[in-house]
Amino acid sequence: MKKELHLTNDVSQVVALGEWVERLGEELSLNPADVFQLNLALEEAVVNVINYAYPGQTDMPIVLCATADEDGKGIVFSLKDNGVPFDPTKADTPDITLSAEEREIGGLGIFLVEQMMSRVAYERQGESNVLTMEWKKADNA
């Protein structure tokens, strides 16, 4: 199964993302905890693109694709934009041992994505940023 969601770099698009993830979860019979986890991780990745990929530009395209395994136990997400080249996987790992007051602002989004997905990879394809995120259903689910 393959699904696509076309968004623009507007924070109001996060609502459409959440609805899309909910429908995907229903189609794949995922439990609510898995849907919540996927929504959180994908929202973090998409909001980063919305906020940083197209400085000073509006109505710019963002495409999210989901390809599910035949058994529904794994999904590969591909997030694509034509914005400023940026590899989020090279971002510094935040020091989560520090209190919120001591920690620098930013950096937690990609950290959360990497914690919730089984694999995260970045590739620049021509003029596009492509963030690939693989998710696997827990064995006990």
Secondary structure as UniProt FT lines:
FT   STRAND          2..8
FT   HELIX           11..13
FT   HELIX           14..27
FT   TURN            28..29
FT   HELIX           32..52
FT   TURN            55..56
FT   STRAND          61..68
FT   TURN            70..71
FT   STRAND          74..81
FT   HELIX           88..90
FT   TURN            96..97
FT   TURN            100..102
FT   HELIX           108..116
FT   STRAND          119..125
FT   TURN            126..127
FT   STRAND          128..136
FT   TURN            139..140
//
